[in-house]
Amino acid sequence: MKIEAIEEIITEDNIHQLVNGFDLIVDAMDNLPTRYLLNKVAIDKNIPFFHGAVYGFEGRVMTIIPGKTACLRCIYQGLPPEEKFPVIGVTPAVIGCIQATEVIKYIVGIGKLLTNRLLVYDGFNLKFTELVVKTDPNCEHCGHLMKEG
């Protein structure tokens, strides 16, 4: 494994270059527009995408396999209003550990991935909820793959 820190803002102009040659993408972004860019490029380049998001005591995780599963755009429509959202330090740790587990399972080829399932962590009440996610055949990011397949 090679890790290289890159100090750049992810944009439509540089996203393809930034992910070129990578085998997977782990989403640890702090905003939905950038997540949408990563989701789209993952689908375009057929790269597995490991989504993770936090808001206060809540976190969400989902694994996206282009052409086989629902994508981020299938479940999140539009953009929320811009705001500075709260992050409670333990929530990213929990979500990051789950994402790392998903990546390891994917690389090794073991276990059941969080595909077509959104795992929601409620740290306030210490509960996990799993939501079934369905592919949107009209999804602007992955709908064309579902129609081809």
Backbone hydrogen bonds, N-H to C=O, Kabsch-Sander energy under -0.5 kcal/mol:
donor,donor_aa,acceptor,acceptor_aa,energy
8,E,6,I,-1.3
15,I,11,T,-1.8
18,L,14,N,-2.6
19,V,15,I,-1.7
20,N,16,H,-0.7
20,N,17,Q,-0.5
22,F,19,V,-2.2
25,I,48,P,-2.3
27,D,25,I,-0.6
27,D,50,F,-2.9
28,A,26,V,-0.7
35,R,31,N,-1.5
36,Y,32,L,-2.7
37,L,33,P,-1.8
38,L,34,T,-2.4
39,N,35,R,-3.0
40,K,36,Y,-2.6
41,V,37,L,-2.4
42,A,38,L,-2.3
43,I,39,N,-2.0
44,D,40,K,-2.9
45,K,41,V,-2.4
46,N,42,A,-0.5
46,N,43,I,-0.9
47,I,42,A,-2.9
49,F,64,I,-2.7
50,F,25,I,-3.1
51,H,49,F,-0.8
51,H,62,M,-2.4
53,A,60,R,-2.2
55,Y,58,E,-2.9
56,G,86,P,-3.4
58,E,55,Y,-2.4
59,G,121,Y,-2.1
60,R,53,A,-2.5
61,V,119,L,-2.0
62,M,51,H,-1.9
63,T,114,L,-2.8
64,I,49,F,-3.1
65,I,63,T,-0.5
68,K,65,I,-2.3
69,T,65,I,-1.8
74,C,71,C,-0.7
75,I,71,C,-0.8
75,I,72,L,-0.8
76,Y,72,L,-2.3
77,Q,75,I,-0.6
85,F,83,E,-0.8
88,I,56,G,-1.1
89,G,87,V,-0.6
91,T,88,I,-2.3
93,A,89,G,-0.9
94,V,90,V,-2.2
95,I,91,T,-2.6
96,G,92,P,-2.9
97,C,93,A,-2.0
98,I,94,V,-1.9
99,Q,95,I,-2.6
100,A,96,G,-2.6
101,T,97,C,-2.1
102,E,98,I,-2.3
103,V,99,Q,-2.5
104,I,100,A,-2.4
105,K,101,T,-2.6
106,Y,102,E,-2.5
107,I,103,V,-2.8
108,V,104,I,-2.7
109,G,105,K,-2.0
110,I,105,K,-1.7
113,L,111,G,-0.6
115,T,113,L,-1.8
116,N,63,T,-0.5
117,R,114,L,-0.6
118,L,131,L,-2.9
119,L,61,V,-2.7
119,L,117,R,-0.6
120,V,118,L,-0.6
120,V,129,T,-3.5
121,Y,59,G,-3.4
121,Y,119,L,-0.5
122,D,120,V,-0.5
122,D,127,K,-3.3
123,G,57,F,-3.2
123,G,121,Y,-0.7
126,L,122,D,-0.9
127,K,122,D,-2.0
129,T,120,V,-2.6
131,L,118,L,-2.7
131,L,129,T,-0.5
133,V,116,N,-2.5
139,C,136,D,-2.4
143,G,139,C,-1.5
145,L,142,C,-1.0
146,M,142,C,-1.5
147,K,143,G,-1.7
148,E,144,H,-1.7
149,G,145,L,-2.5
